[in-house]
Each structure stands twice: as structure tokens, then as C-alpha cells.
Amino acid sequence: MTFLTVFTAPKPFTNPHIATIQRNAIQSWMHLGPEVQVLLMGDEEGMAEVAEDFQIKHFPEVKCSDLGTPYISSMFDTARAASDAPFLAILNADIILMPDFVAAAREVSAQVEKFLFLGRRWDLDVVNEIEFKPDWEIQLRQGVERHGTLHGPVGSDYFLFPRQLYTDMPDFTIGRSGWDNWTIYHAVKSGWPVVDVTRSTMIIHQNHDYSHLPGNKPPYDLPETKKNINIAGGMKTMYTILEANQVLIDGKLKPAPMSVPRMLHRLELLITNDELQGSRRSIVRWLKKTRRKYENEL
């Protein structure tokens, strides 16, 4: 029986480096074992060929915005319809997973019924296709230990949750900021455990440029990002991994410890509004700058 279905909406496979890291990511998911199902969504160039090459399911008819960006809501609905797995995970298509991801999911699901599972990632430069030999995981971990960088708690590249949750996901667009923050916000406000698994899993993000986006820049200022934030309810809903209320350590769930970054981010959310001006804007900038000095704390 399938335990977990992971799904993603990859970028076009036209850029050689993007194609390489996406193939690496997808293959790593396929190596999690027969209990894990992989789904690709969207009709970006090259996706159908990759799905055929890897013999995994592809859903090109996912609903999209006027600009052709897949809707998160449609992706969630498609995943539920295509799978009977009790747990679902949405991932960015550049994220490499290893077996500790599934192990952590089993540990969390054995302790709580409703939850959101997330964590920080390790950033790593990867330029070649990974050879998935028996020791691939050991070599990759060694590479991260030598050259990787732990990303700050603001980026969220993966979410895992029971299939009965998030059945009312708004029409956010994938690959644009805001939807991931709302996902955390919704879980917190719903009273679910929001579990930070950073200490129990090594999740690897393969570094890349933004040549697939207008201006070759991150998506923060794109119109679809602004629309996502508006749909979410504004800047006060921009929760991050710092709002996790549980941590997974040695297989056990524990209350998330208070830390300087957590306290500073709570202050940011308290005084943030959608039109920051004057002294309030200055205070928020100072809080962000100060918080980042402490973000390497786990």
C-alpha cells in the first residue's frame, strides 16, 4: 500500500541546469521505496518526456492562472484523486529527499492525527546528474557537510500532511511567494501541530538561478506573488518555519523551544501591516536584520 504521495509542478526542462537538478530531485523521490508515489503536474516543456522516461504519472491538465501558472488548489485536488495514500507532500522540483524523510513522516504520524510537517533545507551547488548507486546517499550527505549551507527559516520548500487536510486550499499560484506562508498560518490557526523536522531530516535544495522568471529575479515582486499575499489575507499571515509549535527530535515530538529568532519574528508579525510607513517600517527592518543574525540557531 502507498504510504505517501509526493507531487510537484516542475519548471520547463529547457534550461540544461534546471533539467539536471529536477531530474536529480525526481529520481531521489523514486528511490524512497515502493511505498512512495511520485506525481508530476503541468504541461511545461520536457515534462511529458521525463515522466515517460521515469515511468511516473503525469497530469498535464492541472488548472492554471491566466499566465499559465498552476494553481495549488488544482494540484491538491489532482493528488487526492490520483492517490489513496494517507499522506501527501508537495515539494519544489529542485528538492532532494532521502529515506529519513519517510522515517520522520512515520514518526510524526504515529504521534498526532492532524499535522503540518515542514523544515529548513540545506542549500548545495549541484551541477551534474547524480548516479543513484548504492552509496549515493552517503556521498550526498558528505557533500552537504563539506559544502552545504543551512537555509534560513523563511523559505518553505516542502510540506507533508494527512490527505484529509487542506481540502479548501485557495487558488494560489505555485512558484510565487505567499502561498507557503498561508499554509503555515492556516495550520497554526486551525490548532494543528506544526512540526519542524529540521533536526531529523536532511533536505537538500539544489541551487539555481531565476532565468525562468521575468527579469531573471526571484518571484517576490511579481504580480502573482502580490495576488497570493492578498488572497492569503495580507502580510500578517506570512508565517514561516519560526511559527512551528513542535519539533521532531530523536523520533519524539517536543514543544518548539523559544529562541531569539522566534521572538523577533513574532514582533514583526505584530506590527506589520500591508502599507508599512515611517517608524513602523524602520522597526520591522531592524527586527528582520537582527533576526537574521541568529537564524543559524536550530
Secondary structure, DSSP 8 states (H G I E B T S, - for coil): ---EEEEE----S-SHHHHHHHHHHHHHHHTT-TTEEEEEES--TTHHHHHHHHT-EEETT--B-TTS-BBHHHHHHHHHHH---SEEEEE-TTEE--HHHHHHHHHHHTT-SS-EEE---EEE---S-----TTHHHHHHHHHHHH-EE--TT---EEEEETTS-TT----BTTSTTHHHHHHHHHHHTT--EEE-TTT---EEE----TTSGGG--GGGSHHHHHHHHHHTSGGG---GGG--EEEETTEEEE----HHHHHHHHHHHH--TT--HHHHHHHHHHHHHHHHTTT--
